[in-house]
């Protein structure tokens, strides 16, 4: 599941960020869904219930879900943390707002994983990560992007990388 950030809508993000090509570059055989989300802080989350959304699109019932959000897409991802299907979250320069939902989710779900890639949000996310108890901190991977905020999703490198390296994607590989 991919959720765009502010100043985009799902159609412009899909086309301008070349999401189909980036997903193909990940070489993961899975269902990729780009989800409409708020284009600004004054707009509500479009799909607040992940399980309802997955049922609507006909996704396999018990399959784990990798959720990826860029920038303001983190608001939608925070709403989705209620779903037991969310086992792995990737924030692409999306560590904005209140960090408590991430802390609570990781604390309540010891097997959950949060991967943050940051440029603009790196300092804030790193301060949060180091403040976590050691057992929770182990669930968080944090990387500094050597590119700008928008290039994280438009340059064509990070999205395929985080998808192909996710534990969920690796579990889909049939040997």
N, C-alpha and C positions, 0 to 999 in steps of 0.2 A: 504494500500500500504506500503510495507516494502522495504527500500533501504539499502543495506549493505554498510559497510565502506571499506576503503583501505585495501590492502593486502588480499582481498577476491574477489571471483567472486560470481555470484548468485548461482551457483551450490555448491561451497564449503560452502558458508554461509548457504544455505538451509540444507545441510547434517550435517555439523559440529556444527551448532548452533541449530540444531533440531527444525527448524522453524515450521514444521507441528505439532509437539507435543506441542510446546509452544502456537501456535494458538489454538489448540484444548483445551488446558488447560484454555484458556480465557473464554471458554463456550459461545462464541458469534457466532450467526448464521449469517455469512456474507461471502462475497467473499474476500479471502485473496490472495493478489498478491505480490510476491517477484520479484523485478525489477532489471535487470542488471544495474550496475553503474560502474564508473571508479574504477579501482583497485589501482590507484595512482594519484598524483597531476598532472602528465604530460598527463593524458588521458582526453578526452572530456566527457561531460555528454552524456550518451547513449540515453535516452528518455527525451528530454527537454520540450516536450509539453504533459502535463498530459491529456488534453482533447482528443488529438489524440490517445494516448496510451489507454485510457479507451474505446474509440470508437473501436479501433482495437481488444481489448479483449472482446468486447460485453457487457460491464458493463451497468447497467441501466442508462438512459440518465441524469436524474436530481438528482440522489442520491448524498448526501454529501459524502466526502471522508476523512478518517483519514489517514494522511501520517506520517510514522515513519521512521526516518533515524538514523543509527548508524554512528558515527564518520564522515568520509569524505562523507557519504551519504547526508550530509547537502547541498552539491553543487546541487544535483538533486532536493532536496526539495525547495531550493531557486528558481530554474527555474520554479517549479510548482506553486509558489505563484501567478502567473498570472491567474490561473484558479479560477473561481468563486466557483467551487466545493470544494475547499480546505477551510474547516472551522476550522480544528483542526490539529495541527502539534505537533509531539512528537520528540524531539531530545534526543537520547540516547548517552550521552557524545559526542555530535555533535556540540557544540557551537564553531565552528572554523571560521576563516576568518572575513569578514566584517559583522558587525551586522546591518548595515543600511537596508538591505532587510527585516529583521524581524521587525524592527521598523516601516518601511513604511507600510508593510502589516497589522500590528496590528492597526496602526493609520487609515488606509483607510478602514479597516474592523472591526468596533466596536464589532461585535459579534464573531470575531475570537478568538481562544484560542491557546496559545503556552505552551506546557509543556516541561520543560527541566529537564532531569535527568543527573546529572553530577558527575564525579569523577575527571578525568583529567581536564575537562573544567569548573568545578564548580565555581572557583574564578572569571574567566572572565565573565561567564554568570551572576553571581550574581551582579557584578559591573555594567553590562549593565542594568539588571533588576531594580536596585535601582535608576539608572539615568533616567528612564522613567517617564513621567508625570503620576500622580496618576491614571488617568482614563485608561491609557494604561497599567500601571503596574498591574492593576486588571485582565487583560487578560492573565497574565503569572503566571504559577505555576512552582516553581523551587525546586528540591529535590536533596539532596546529596546522592549518592549511597554509601553504605557501602561495596563495592566490587570494584574490578579493572575494568579498561577500557573494556577489552574483556569479563569479567564475567558479565557485564551488559547485554550482549546479549547471553552469552553461559550458564550461571548458571540456566536459566529457570524460573527466578522469575519476572524480570522487564517487559519483553514483554507481558506476559499474564496479568499482573497487569495494564499496561497502556492501553491495548486494552479494558479490561473489565471495566475500570473506565472512559473511554472516554465518552463524552456526546453523540457522534454519536452512539456508541455501546449501550448505555443505551436507546437511542430512538428506537433501533431495537427490544427491548424486548417487546413481546406481552403478556399482562396480561390477 
